[in-house]
């Protein structure tokens, strides 16, 4: 008789826990969407980017404003970021493919100059690299990278509008789809 009495209680507890788990799962999915989905770029993000001057790994100042008026692929990366390292050779090849099409590439390194220099000795990069340190994370946040994750890639049109943003490893096919064909 005890089993019959406790069985409905056990079932109601089971349904309660299933309900709690469902609500927690939905809340987690919703929170993940808002935390990890790119937010719209800040209205001043592109202008702030073009006003920025950063050193390259050798210490020479890189004026990002000189890249204005072209299609620009901006890749926020770090030498310690596995997906960043994986995409660098592909971005270098794509840079070579598009260098005569008014498309510029720039890598914004979220690390020290010495670490970036050491990285480029092992993995040659054909496009300009800037050393932003951890302040580069704030630049990427302006472009909608609310989580501050890496790699983060942005394509800016010649008119200054943001055409494409992606958190995570980007492929040549994804970029070819948004870059000018001629």
Beta strands, then each sheet from edge to edge (+ up, - down):
strand 1: 53-55
strand 2: 61-63
strand 3: 71-77
strand 4: 103-109
strand 5: 128-131
strand 6: 152-156
strand 7: 162-167
sheet 1: 1+ 2-
sheet 2: 5+ 4+ 3+ 6- 7+
end
